[in-house]
Amino acid sequence: MDNALPPERLRASHADRERVFDVLRSAVEDGRLDISEFEERAERVYRARTLGELPAITRDLVPADRQPIQPYAGPVTAFFGDVRRSGRWVLRAEEHVVAVGGTADVDLREALMMRSRVRMNAFSLFGRVRIRVPEGIDVRMGGRAFLGRRTSGARPPEESDAPVLEIEGFSLFGSVSVHAPRRRSRRGRWSLPRWRGRRELD
């Protein structure tokens, strides 16, 4: 039996709260919030202990797909159109991505991982599924393709205990592709994002 806490009960970090503050500051600057409203919402951000307490604070300020915190995300489905999921969303132990005649772009680089091993069922029918992963994750591409393709550009992680992303599913006249950050030169100055999980509440 899975005794995992639901995503909304995961503890909020300082970085999570700062994302919400950024939205509130922008709303003040362009006149959508006055100072008193900002102060009231800022107090709610400071008091928030879990991810589930944060979305309501900015719900009326930005569209759902641009919310700074998205703990309630469900399947990603693109039907004859393009759909993108990115930012700070919760990646559950099993996820589903479907693209039918469209493109589903799933960005995991800032996602919160609930388990060290995640199974993603990716299906494409005359469509494309693009999965963007951070550095340091073990991507295991599986599934089948008929007149389509399933490819991964992710490199094996250096750590033996790296989190695992298993990709299953089926492609029919479509594609599923995994894109990873370019490996940085040892002389380079840029640091690449690392995959990080999230501690749950006791």
N, C-alpha and C positions, 0 to 999 in steps of 0.2 A: 504493500500500500504506500502511495506517495504522500508523505506528511509535510511536503514543502508548503511554506507560506505563500499566499497569493502575491503577485507582483506589487500590488498597492501597499502591502505591509512591509516591504523592504525599507531599510533605513535610508533616509535622505542624507546626502553628504553636503559639505560646504559648497562643492562645485555644482551640485544640483540646485541648491538655493540661489547661487549666483546667476545661474541661467534664468531663473524666474525674475530676479532683480533686473536683469538686462532688459527684459520685456517691459517691466514696470517703468523703468527709466525712459525707454523709448516712448511709452504712452504719455508720460508727463511732458516730454519735449514737444510732441506734436499735438498736445491739447486734449487727448482722450481721457486723461485723468488729471484732476487738480491735486494740489499738495495734500489736502486732508485725506483724499481717497488713496493717494500713494502711501501715506503714513499708515493708514489702517491696513492696507494689504501687505505692506512691508512687515508690520508686526505679525501678521499671520504667517509670513514666510519664516521669520525668526523662530516662531513657536513650532513650526512643522517638524515632526520627527520621522515621518514616513513619506514615501513617494506619493501615496494616495491622497495626501493632504494638499499637494501642490497644484495639480491641474485646475481645480476650481478657481484659483486665484487669478489665472490669466485666461480663463475660458472665453470671456467676452472681448478679448483684446486681439487674438490672432486665430486664424483657422486651425482646425483640428490637426492637420498634417504639419503645422508649423509650431505646435505647442512645445515649449522648452522641455517638458517632461511628459512622457507618454507611457504610463504603466499598463494601460488597458488595451494595448494594440492586439488585434486578432490576425486572421489570415490576410495575406497580401494578394489581392486579385486584380488583374488587369484584363478587362474584356474590351477588345477593340479600342484601346486607348492606352495611355501611359500612366503608370502609377509609381510613385516613389515613396519609400519610407527611409527616413534618416534621422539623425540627431540622437537624443537620449531616450531610447525606447527599450523596453524589457524583452530580451530574447528568452523565451521559455524553453523547457526541455525538448519540446517538439513544436515545430513551426511548419506552416503550409504556404507555399507560394505558387500561384497559378497565373499563367499568361496565355490568353486565347486571342490571337490576332492583335496583340498589343505588346507592350514592354513593361515588365515589372522590375524596377530597380531597387534593390534592397541593400542598404548601406549599414554594415555592422561595426564600423570603425569606432563609434561612440556608444554602441548598444551595451546594455547591462546584461551579463550572462547569469542565468539562474542556476545553471549546472555546469560542471566541467566538461560534460559531453552533451552536445546538442544534435538532434536529428532534424534536418530540414528536408521536407518533401517538396521538390520543385518539379512542376509539370508545365510543359510548353507545347501548345498546339498552334502552329502557324504564328508563333510569337517568340519573344525573347525574355529570358530571366537573367538579369545581371546581378551578381552578388559581390559586394565589395567588402573585403575582410581586412583587419588590421594585421600588423606584423606580429608574429609569435603565436599563431594558431595553427593547429594541425588539421588541414582540410583533406577529407577523404571523399573523393568523388565516386559515386556509385550510380545506380540506376541504369536505364536502357534508353537507346535512341534508335528511331527508325526514320531514315532520310532526314536526320537532324544531327546535332552534335552536343556533347557535354564536355567541356574543357575547364581546366584549372591552371591558373598561372601562379598559384601560391607555392612557396618553397617550404620544405620541411623545417619545422622550428628547431632552434638550438636546444631548448629545454626538453628534457625527457618527460616532464610532467605537464607539458603544454595542454591547454584546453583543446578539445576535439570538436570539429564540425563535420558531421556525416551528412552528405547530400545524396538523397535518393530520389526516386520519381521516374518520369518517362517523358521523352521528347519525340513528338511526331511533327515533322516538317517545321521544327523549331529548334531553339538552342538554349542551353543553360551554361553560363560561363562565370568563372570566379576570377576576380581581379584583386591583386595584392599590391601594396606599396612597393615602389622600386627600392631595391637594396641600396642603402646609403654607403657611399665610399668611406673608408676609414679616415680619409682626410676631410670629409665633409663636415659642415657645421650644423646640418639639420638633424634633429632627432625625430624618429618616427614614433607614432602612437603605439602603445602596448595594449594588448588585450587584458582587460581587468574584469574580474567577477565582482560579486556584491555579497557582502555578509548579510545574513537574514536576522530578523529579530528573534530573540529567544522566546 
